[in-house]
Amino acid sequence: MRETPPATPDLQRLPPFPLLLTEGPRAALDLASLFVTWPWLLSAPRGDGHPVLVLPGFFATDAYTMVLRAYLRALGYSVQSWGAGRNWGRWGALDAIVVPRVERLHAAHGRKVSLVGASMGGLYARAAAHRLPDTVRCVVTLSSAVRPPAERTYITPVYEALTRESADTLAVPLAPVPCTSVISPVDGLSDWQPELLPPGEAAENVAVVSSHLGMAWHPAVLYLVADRLAQPEGQWQPFRPPAWGQLFYPPMPARPRT
């Protein structure tokens, strides 16, 4: 389920076009599935009240992470939002918004801050943890690249047009804190292979069957995030789904798409 080495760049491919076309309907189904899985989600480990900062993806606002934040708050965490309107993907937001917010949360609570980021928000989260390793408790990213893709993704032209920045600059050094990268082999917007973390003592890759857009409210993702945040500080262990939840977490893809 974890520690699949990153694929070589020349084997990466764009997601199949049908997956892109069905992103919206699949995200809606992911949201609807919450009504059936809510009892299971409420069985997740309770939080210890430490601060959690949740960051939305490119071109999204805090509305996108509303379900995730409400769920974590219900489990007992002190959850904070990005609070900066729409995420335009500009890298300057790391210093202007994310790092100061992490520092303020740490100062206000006197405890390390966990970071959860979707897509572009995950890049900010990982970079902030690299910048502030003594302030960040753990990082969970949802469909967030670890390195720039070898090929242009469906999002790349829009990103570069709006930010006037090259997607090739989005390489983020790995943070010396526990990191979980959540990927989906049926992601319709971006290839999962650049999202794989290299093997490490406190790094893991976990697969779910989700649309890209539905990651922030997919039941399997919500439970996984809750499980990761509930680990005692300094006692990180790889994710192990409950026996009755194996179907929610398929094995990591063994070979790259062709």
N, C-alpha and C positions, 0 to 999 in steps of 0.2 A: 504493500500500500504506500510505501514511502521510499525515498532515496533512489529514485530512478535518475541516472546521470543525464545531464542536459544533452539534447541531440545536437549534432553538428549542424552549423548554419546551412549548409547546402542541402540538407534534407527537410528544411522547413517549407511549409506550403500555406497558402491562404485557406481558411475554412471553406468547405464546399458551399457553393452559392445557395443551395436549398436551406442550409442552416441559417444563413443570413436572412433569407426571406421569411423564415418562421420565427425569428427572434421575438417579435412582439407577441404572437399567440402563445408561444412557449413560456414567456415571462408571465403572461396572464394566468396560465395554468399553474405555474409555480406559486403565484400569490393565492390562487383559489385552494391549493392543497393545504394551506395553513389551517383551514377550518377542520380538516380531517386529522391533521397531525398535532393540533394544539395540545392535547393531553400528553403526548410524548414529549413535546418541547418543554412542558412544565415540569417534567421529571429530570431535567438537566441539573447539574450541580449548582447550588446557590452561590452567589457572589459574596465576597468579603468586604464590599463597599469601596474598594480602591477605585481611583479615577480611570475612566476609559474615554479616549478621544476617538470619534468616528468620522472618517473623512470620505466624502462622496467622490465619484469618478468624474472624468472629463465631461464638461458641459452639463453636469448635474448640480442640483442644489441639495440642501439638507432634507428636502422632502423625499429624496430618493432613499435615504437611510432611516426614515422615520420608523418603519416597522422594526428594523434591527435595534435601533436605540430604545424603543419602547420595550422590546423583549428583554434587553440587557438591564434596563432600569427595573423591570418587574422581578428580575432575579437578584436584585440588591446592589447593583453597581452604581457608582456616581458617574453618569454618562454625560458627556459634553459633545456638542456638535461642532462642525467646522465654523459655522457662524459668519461666513464671509460671502454670502450670496452664491452666485453661480461659479463653479470651478471652471475657469477658462484654460486651465492647463499650463499656465505660465510658470516657469521654474522659479521665478522670483518670489512666488507665493510661499515657497519653503521658508525663506528668511523673514518675509513680511507677515505671514499669518501662522504657519504651522509651528515653527520652533518657538516663537513667543508664547503661543497658547500652551504648548507642552510645559514650558518653564513656569507659566502662571499656575497651571494645575498642580504641578509638583510642589510649588511654594505654598499654595492654598491648602493642600491636603497633607503635606509632609510625607507623601508616599510616592512610589514610582508609578508612572502612568503607562497603561497599556494602550496600544495604538491599533485600530482596525481601519483598513483602507480598502476601498473598492477601486479597481482599475488604476487610474491615475492617482487616486487618493492613496493607494498602496505604495506607489513610488515615493510620495511625500512621506508616508509613515516610515518606510525603510530608511530613507535619507535622514529623517529627524532622529531616528534611533542611532544611526551611525554618528550623527553629530552630538547626541546627548546620551551616550550609553549608560551613564550612571543615573539617569533620570527616567529611562524607559524600562518597563518591566518585561514586556513581550510585544511582538508584532504579528498580526494576522492580516494577510493580504488576499483579496478576492480577484482573481483574473488579472493580476498585476505582473508586468514583465520584470524579469530580473536583469535582462540585457536587451538591447535593441534587436528587433527581428531582422533576419537577413533579407527578407522581402517586405515590401510595403503592404501593410494590412489594410483592411477596409477603412479603418479609422485614421490612418496616417495622413492622407491628403487633407482631411478636414482639420486635423490637429495642426498641421504645418501652415495651412491657410489662415487659421484663426490666431495662432500664437506667433507666426513668423519665426518659429524656431524649428530646427531639424530634429526629427524623431531619433536620429542617430546619436544625439547627445544624452539620451535618457538612461544611460547606464548608471546604476546606483550601487555603490559599494555595499557589501553585506554587513549588517550590523552585528556587533558582538553580544547580541541578546537572543533569547529564544525566538525563532521565526517559523511561521507556518504559512505556506503558500497553497491556497486552494485553487485548483484548476478544474476545468471541465473539458473532456474530450469532445463534447458536442457544442462548444462555444461557437457562436455564429459570427462573432466580430473579430476575434483575434486568435492566433494559433497558440495552443497551450505550451508548446515546447520552450519558447523563451521565458516562460513563467516558472520553470523548474529551478528550485534552489539546488546548488551543489551539495553533496553529502557533508554533514557536519554533526557535531555532538548535540547541538540544539537547533537543528534545522530539519524541516520535513516538508514533503509535498503530499497533499491529500486530494484525491479525485472525488468529484461529485458529478451527477448527471444533471446539468443545469444549463439554461441559457445564460448568455453574458449579462443581459439586462436584469434577469431575475435572481442573480447571485445574492443581492442584499436582502432578499426575503425568502429564499429557498429554505424549506424546513431543515434539510440536511446541513446547510451552511449555518443556520442559526444555532442548531444544537452543537455543531463543531466549535463555533466561536465561543459559546458558553463553556464548553468543556475546556478549551484552551485557557480561557481567562480564569477559570476556577482553580488552576494548579497553584499550590503554595509557592510563594516566591523562593527562587533558588532550588526548587525541586522539580524541574521540568522533566517530563517523560513524553515519549511519542504518543500520538493519538491512537487509542484502541476503541473502536466503536463497540457498543453493547452487542451481545450475541444476537439479539433480536433486531438489530439495526444494520446488519451486514449488507442488506440490499441497497441501503442508501449510499454506501461508499464502495464503489467498484474498485477492483485492482487498478493500479496506475497503468496507463497504456504502456505496453512492453516495447512497441516499435513505432517509429514515426510514420505518419500518413505518407502514402505515395500517390 
